[in-house]
C-alpha cells in the first residue's frame, strides 16, 4: 500500500498533518465556510479519520492552497519576494493572505515575460528607474517624474475633474514604459477579492519593465496618492508591497522619502501655502484645495496634515468620515468586461502579448495564462484594442 494512505470502505484515504490543515484554514480566512462545505473536517483535524484525494482537491480549491502543500509534514513558510511594508508595524502581523501572495507572483510572471520580450525587441533599459536617491530633495524628484511623464506643473488643474486627472496619470505612466495594473480581485476571479486593509499597492522595480499595481478595491479617492507613491518607488529603485493605512507610510527611510515625493508631485508645498489662506476660509477647505489641484479631498486633507495646516486628530476625523461615505471603488468600465481588462491587464502589456501571439513567438496557451483571458475572451479583448485579426 502506498505510504501515507489508508484504505477504508474501499476508498483510498490520505494521512495528512493536522498542523497543515489548520494552516490552510487560517491562511484562507474562510474557516466557517470550509467547515460547512467539508463536514468531516473536524474529524480530520482530530485524527479520527482521513480525507480522500478528492476531499483534498476540494479543500485546496476552497482554501486557494496549492494541492502539493497539503501533503507536507509541516506548514510551509510562505514569503513574498519583495518587502511588505506596514504603516503600523507595531501591530501583530497576521498571516499574508493567499490573494496577496498570488497577486504578487502573478505580476512577477508578467513582468519577467515583458522584460524578456523587450530585450529581444532591442529595447534599452529605462533611464529613470533608480535614477533618484533618498537624499535627493522631494520636490526635485517630483519634477523629474513630471518631466519623464511629460506632465506640466498645471497638468492636473487642466483636467475637468480629479477622476479625469487620475485617468490621465495612468495613461502617462504607461506611456513612459511602466506597466500599470488596477484590480480589485485575483486575476479575473470575482470571488477572490483583494483587501485594501492588507495592501493598497505594490511595485516591482525592473530597468526594462517596472510594474505598479493598485488595489482597485480601495476607494478611488486614495488611488492617485497610491500611484504617486509607487512612482517614487520606481525612481528610488525599491520594490515593495504596502498598506498605506490612513494614507500614512511605513516608518522606513525609503517609505518616508516616497511619501514626501508623492506629496510634492500631487500638491507642491509652495503652491498649497499660497492657496491655503483663502481655502481655509471656505466651509469645506479640503474641497477647495481639491478643486484647485484636481486631487481628491482625501489627498488634499493628507497634504494639509503634512504641512501642519491641520492637526492629526482633524485629519483622522475627516479621513474616517470620508471613508464611511465613499463607496468602495470597483474596476472602471460600467460593467463592460473588455473595458475593465484594460485596467486588470494593462494596455501596454496586453498589446505586447497579442503581438507576440500574432507573430508566432508566443503560444496561445501561454498568452491565456499571462493575461487570464481564455479562448474567445482573449480574441475579443484583442479586437477591443484594435488588434483583432491574424
C-alpha positions as CSV (number, residue, x, y, z in Angstrom):
1,X,0.0,0.0,0.0
2,X,1.3,3.5,-0.8
3,X,2.9,5.2,2.2
4,X,0.7,7.9,3.7
5,X,-2.5,6.2,2.5
6,X,-5.0,4.0,4.3
7,X,-8.0,2.1,2.9
8,X,-11.4,2.5,4.4
9,X,-14.6,1.2,2.8
10,X,-12.6,0.5,-0.3
11,X,-11.7,4.2,-0.8
12,X,-8.1,5.4,-0.5
13,X,-7.7,8.0,2.2
14,X,-4.7,10.2,2.7
15,X,-3.0,10.8,6.0
16,X,-2.4,14.5,6.4
17,X,-0.8,16.6,9.1
18,X,-3.4,18.4,11.3
19,X,-1.0,21.3,11.6
20,X,-1.1,21.7,7.8
21,X,-4.9,21.5,7.8
22,X,-5.0,24.2,10.5
23,X,-2.5,26.3,8.5
24,X,-4.6,26.0,5.3
25,X,-7.7,27.1,7.2
26,X,-6.0,30.1,8.8
27,X,-4.4,31.1,5.6
28,X,-7.7,31.2,3.7
29,X,-9.6,33.1,6.4
30,X,-12.7,31.1,5.5
31,X,-13.0,28.7,8.4
32,X,-16.8,28.8,8.8
33,X,-17.4,28.4,5.0
34,X,-15.0,25.5,4.7
35,X,-16.4,23.6,7.7
36,X,-19.8,23.9,6.2
37,X,-18.7,22.6,2.8
38,X,-16.5,19.8,4.4
39,X,-18.4,18.5,7.4
40,X,-15.8,15.8,8.1
41,X,-13.1,18.5,8.6
42,X,-13.3,18.3,12.4
43,X,-12.7,14.5,12.3
44,X,-9.6,15.1,10.1
45,X,-8.2,17.7,12.5
46,X,-8.8,15.4,15.4
47,X,-7.1,12.5,13.6
48,X,-10.3,10.4,13.8
49,X,-10.5,9.9,10.0
50,X,-8.6,11.0,6.9
51,X,-9.7,12.8,3.7
52,X,-9.7,11.2,0.3
53,X,-7.7,12.6,-2.5
54,X,-10.9,14.1,-3.9
55,X,-11.5,15.7,-0.5
56,X,-8.1,17.3,-0.6
57,X,-8.6,18.6,-4.1
58,X,-11.8,20.3,-2.9
59,X,-10.0,21.6,0.2
60,X,-7.2,23.0,-1.9
61,X,-9.7,24.8,-4.2
62,X,-11.8,26.3,-1.3
63,X,-8.7,27.5,0.6
64,X,-6.8,28.6,-2.6
65,X,-3.9,26.4,-1.4
66,X,-1.6,24.6,-3.9
67,X,-2.5,20.9,-3.6
68,X,1.0,19.8,-3.0
69,X,1.3,21.8,0.1
70,X,-1.4,19.7,1.8
71,X,0.9,16.6,1.6
72,X,3.7,18.3,3.6
73,X,4.5,17.1,7.1
74,X,4.5,20.7,8.4
75,X,3.2,24.0,7.1
76,X,5.4,25.8,4.6
77,X,6.8,29.2,5.2
78,X,5.4,31.5,2.6
79,X,7.1,34.7,1.9
80,X,6.8,37.5,-0.6
81,X,9.7,38.1,-3.0
82,X,9.5,41.8,-2.1
83,X,9.3,43.7,1.2
84,X,5.9,44.0,2.8
85,X,5.7,47.4,4.5
86,X,3.0,48.2,7.0
87,X,2.1,51.7,8.3
88,X,1.6,50.4,11.9
89,X,4.3,47.8,12.2
90,X,3.8,47.6,15.9
91,X,0.5,45.8,15.4
92,X,0.6,41.9,15.4
93,X,1.3,40.8,11.9
94,X,-1.4,38.4,10.5
95,X,-0.6,35.7,8.0
96,X,-0.4,37.0,4.5
97,X,-3.5,36.2,2.5
98,X,-3.3,33.8,-0.5
99,X,-4.8,36.6,-2.5
100,X,-1.9,38.9,-1.9
101,X,0.7,36.2,-2.4
102,X,-0.8,35.0,-5.7
103,X,-1.2,38.6,-7.0
104,X,2.5,39.3,-6.4
105,X,3.7,36.2,-8.1
106,X,1.2,36.7,-11.0
107,X,2.6,40.2,-11.5
108,X,6.2,38.8,-11.3
109,X,5.4,36.4,-14.1
110,X,4.0,39.1,-16.3
111,X,7.0,41.3,-15.6
112,X,9.5,38.6,-16.3
113,X,7.9,37.8,-19.6
114,X,7.7,41.5,-20.6
115,X,11.3,42.1,-19.7
116,X,12.4,39.2,-21.9
117,X,10.2,40.4,-24.7
118,X,11.6,44.0,-24.6
119,X,15.2,42.7,-24.5
120,X,14.5,40.6,-27.6
121,X,12.9,43.6,-29.3
122,X,16.1,45.5,-28.7
123,X,14.8,48.0,-26.1
124,X,17.3,49.8,-23.8
125,X,16.8,50.0,-20.0
126,X,14.6,52.8,-18.9
127,X,16.9,55.6,-17.7
128,X,14.6,56.9,-14.9
129,X,14.4,53.6,-13.0
130,X,16.5,54.0,-9.8
131,X,17.7,57.4,-11.0
132,X,17.0,59.1,-7.7
133,X,18.3,58.7,-4.1
134,X,16.5,59.1,-0.8
135,X,18.8,62.0,0.0
136,X,17.5,64.0,-3.0
137,X,15.1,66.8,-2.4
138,X,11.5,65.5,-2.8
139,X,10.5,68.5,-5.0
140,X,13.3,67.8,-7.4
141,X,12.4,64.2,-7.8
142,X,8.8,65.1,-8.2
143,X,9.8,67.5,-11.1
144,X,11.9,64.7,-12.7
145,X,8.9,62.4,-12.6
146,X,6.7,65.1,-14.3
147,X,9.3,65.6,-17.0
148,X,9.5,61.9,-17.7
149,X,5.7,61.6,-17.9
150,X,5.5,64.8,-19.9
151,X,3.3,66.5,-17.4
152,X,3.5,70.2,-16.9
153,X,3.1,71.8,-13.5
154,X,-0.5,72.6,-14.2
155,X,-1.3,69.1,-15.7
156,X,-4.0,68.2,-13.1
157,X,-5.6,71.6,-12.9
158,X,-6.3,71.4,-16.7
159,X,-8.4,68.3,-16.2
160,X,-12.2,68.8,-15.6
161,X,-12.3,66.5,-12.5
162,X,-9.8,64.7,-10.3
163,X,-11.1,61.4,-11.6
164,X,-10.2,62.6,-15.1
165,X,-6.7,63.6,-13.7
166,X,-6.4,60.1,-12.3
167,X,-7.1,58.5,-15.7
168,X,-4.7,60.9,-17.4
169,X,-2.0,60.0,-14.9
170,X,-2.4,56.2,-15.5
171,X,-2.1,56.8,-19.3
172,X,1.0,58.9,-18.9
173,X,2.7,56.3,-16.7
174,X,2.0,53.6,-19.2
175,X,3.2,55.8,-22.0
176,X,6.6,56.2,-20.2
177,X,7.1,52.4,-20.2
178,X,5.8,51.4,-16.8
179,X,3.2,48.6,-16.6
180,X,0.1,49.7,-14.8
181,X,-2.4,47.3,-13.3
182,X,-5.5,48.2,-11.3
183,X,-7.5,45.2,-10.0
184,X,-9.8,44.5,-7.1
185,X,-9.7,40.7,-7.4
186,X,-7.2,37.9,-8.1
187,X,-6.9,37.8,-11.8
188,X,-10.5,37.7,-13.1
189,X,-11.9,35.7,-10.2
190,X,-14.5,38.0,-8.8
191,X,-15.0,35.6,-5.8
192,X,-11.4,36.3,-4.6
193,X,-11.4,40.0,-3.6
194,X,-8.3,41.9,-2.6
195,X,-8.4,43.5,0.8
196,X,-7.2,47.2,0.8
197,X,-6.5,47.0,4.5
198,X,-3.9,44.4,3.7
199,X,-2.3,46.2,0.8
200,X,-3.2,49.2,-1.3
201,X,-0.5,48.8,-3.8
202,X,2.7,47.0,-4.8
203,X,5.7,47.9,-7.0
204,X,8.1,45.6,-8.9
205,X,11.1,47.6,-10.0
206,X,12.9,46.5,-13.1
207,X,15.0,48.5,-15.6
208,X,13.1,47.2,-18.6
209,X,9.6,46.6,-17.3
210,X,8.8,48.3,-14.0
211,X,5.3,47.4,-12.8
212,X,2.9,49.2,-10.5
213,X,-0.2,47.6,-9.1
214,X,-3.1,49.5,-7.5
215,X,-5.6,47.6,-5.4
216,X,-8.9,48.6,-7.1
217,X,-10.9,47.6,-4.1
218,X,-9.6,50.7,-2.4
219,X,-11.6,53.9,-2.6
220,X,-10.7,55.8,-5.8
221,X,-10.0,58.9,-3.8
222,X,-6.9,57.3,-2.4
223,X,-5.7,55.7,-5.7
224,X,-4.0,58.8,-7.0
225,X,-1.8,59.0,-3.9
226,X,-1.0,55.3,-4.2
227,X,0.1,55.8,-7.8
228,X,2.2,58.8,-7.0
229,X,3.8,56.8,-4.1
230,X,4.5,53.9,-6.5
231,X,6.2,56.2,-9.0
232,X,8.5,57.4,-6.2
233,X,9.4,53.7,-5.6
234,X,10.3,53.3,-9.2
235,X,12.6,56.4,-9.2
236,X,14.2,55.2,-6.0
237,X,14.5,51.6,-7.3
238,X,12.8,50.0,-4.4
239,X,10.2,47.1,-4.9
240,X,7.6,46.7,-2.1
241,X,4.0,46.0,-1.2
242,X,2.4,48.4,1.3
243,X,-0.8,49.1,3.1
244,X,-0.6,52.9,3.4
245,X,-3.1,52.8,6.2
246,X,-4.8,56.2,6.7
247,X,-2.6,57.4,3.7
248,X,0.4,57.2,6.0
249,X,3.7,55.5,5.0
250,X,5.7,52.9,7.0
251,X,8.5,54.2,9.1
252,X,11.5,53.2,6.9
253,X,13.6,55.8,5.2
254,X,12.6,54.7,1.7
255,X,8.9,54.8,2.5
256,X,9.2,58.2,4.1
257,X,11.1,59.5,1.1
258,X,8.5,58.1,-1.3
259,X,5.7,59.7,0.8
260,X,7.4,63.2,0.5
261,X,8.0,62.8,-3.2
262,X,4.4,61.7,-3.8
263,X,3.1,64.7,-1.8
264,X,5.2,67.1,-3.8
265,X,4.2,65.5,-7.1
266,X,0.4,65.9,-6.4
267,X,0.3,69.1,-4.2
268,X,3.5,71.1,-4.2
269,X,4.2,72.7,-0.8
270,X,4.8,76.2,-2.2
271,X,1.6,76.2,-4.2
272,X,-0.5,74.9,-1.3
273,X,0.9,77.6,1.1
274,X,-0.4,80.2,-1.4
275,X,-3.8,78.6,-1.7
276,X,-4.4,77.8,2.0
277,X,-5.3,81.3,3.3
278,X,-8.3,81.5,1.0
279,X,-9.2,77.8,1.2
280,X,-9.2,77.8,5.0
281,X,-11.9,80.4,5.0
282,X,-14.2,78.1,2.9
283,X,-16.9,76.0,4.6
284,X,-15.1,72.9,3.2
285,X,-11.4,73.8,2.9
286,X,-10.3,70.4,1.7
287,X,-12.8,70.6,-1.1
288,X,-11.4,74.0,-2.1
289,X,-7.9,72.5,-2.3
290,X,-9.1,69.5,-4.2
291,X,-10.7,71.8,-6.8
292,X,-7.6,73.8,-7.3
293,X,-5.1,70.8,-7.6
294,X,-7.6,68.3,-9.1
295,X,-6.9,65.7,-6.4
296,X,-9.5,64.1,-4.1
297,X,-10.5,65.8,-0.9
298,X,-8.7,62.9,0.9
299,X,-5.4,63.7,-0.7
300,X,-6.0,67.4,-0.1
301,X,-6.5,66.7,3.6
302,X,-3.4,64.5,3.7
303,X,-1.3,67.2,2.3
304,X,-2.7,69.8,4.7
305,X,-1.6,67.5,7.5
306,X,1.9,67.2,6.1
307,X,2.4,70.9,6.3
308,X,0.9,71.3,9.7
309,X,-2.1,73.2,8.5
310,X,-4.5,70.8,10.3
311,X,-3.9,68.6,13.3
312,X,-3.6,64.8,13.2
313,X,-6.9,64.5,15.0
314,X,-8.6,66.7,12.4
315,X,-7.2,64.7,9.6
316,X,-8.2,61.3,11.1
317,X,-11.7,62.5,11.8
318,X,-12.1,63.7,8.2
319,X,-10.4,60.5,6.9
320,X,-12.8,58.3,8.8
321,X,-15.9,60.3,7.8
322,X,-14.8,60.4,4.1
323,X,-14.1,56.6,4.0
324,X,-17.5,56.0,5.5
325,X,-19.4,57.9,2.8
326,X,-17.2,56.9,-0.2
327,X,-18.4,53.8,-1.9
328,X,-15.6,51.2,-2.3
329,X,-14.1,51.6,-5.8
330,X,-14.6,48.9,-8.4
331,X,-12.9,48.4,-11.7
332,X,-13.9,51.1,-14.2
333,X,-15.9,50.3,-17.3
334,X,-19.5,50.3,-16.1
335,X,-19.6,46.5,-16.2
336,X,-18.1,46.3,-19.7
337,X,-15.8,43.3,-19.3
338,X,-13.3,44.3,-22.0
339,X,-13.0,47.9,-20.8
340,X,-12.3,46.5,-17.3
341,X,-9.5,44.4,-18.8
342,X,-7.6,47.5,-19.8
343,X,-7.1,48.1,-16.1
344,X,-6.7,44.5,-15.0
345,X,-4.3,43.5,-17.7
346,X,-2.9,46.9,-18.8
347,X,-2.9,48.1,-22.3
348,X,0.9,48.1,-22.8
349,X,1.3,44.6,-21.5
350,X,-1.7,43.3,-23.4
351,X,-0.5,44.8,-26.7
352,X,2.9,43.1,-26.3
353,X,1.4,39.7,-25.6
354,X,-1.1,40.0,-28.5
355,X,1.7,41.0,-30.9
356,X,3.9,38.1,-29.8
357,X,1.0,35.6,-30.4
358,X,0.3,37.1,-33.8
359,X,4.0,36.8,-34.8
360,X,4.1,33.1,-33.6
361,X,6.6,34.0,-30.8
362,X,4.2,33.0,-28.0
363,X,1.7,30.1,-27.7
364,X,-1.9,30.9,-27.2
365,X,-1.8,28.7,-24.1
366,X,0.9,30.9,-22.6
367,X,-0.9,34.1,-23.6
368,X,-4.0,32.9,-21.9
369,X,-2.0,32.2,-18.7
370,X,-0.3,35.6,-18.8
371,X,-3.5,37.6,-19.3
372,X,-6.1,35.5,-17.5
373,X,-8.2,35.6,-20.7
374,X,-9.0,32.4,-22.5
375,X,-10.3,31.5,-26.0
376,X,-12.8,33.9,-27.4
377,X,-12.4,36.3,-24.5
378,X,-8.7,36.8,-25.4
379,X,-9.6,37.4,-29.1
380,X,-12.4,39.8,-28.3
381,X,-10.1,41.7,-26.0
382,X,-7.6,42.0,-28.8
383,X,-10.3,43.3,-31.1
384,X,-11.3,45.9,-28.4
385,X,-7.7,47.2,-28.5
386,X,-7.8,47.4,-32.3
387,X,-5.5,44.4,-32.6
388,X,-8.0,41.8,-34.0
389,X,-7.3,39.5,-36.9
390,X,-4.3,37.4,-37.8
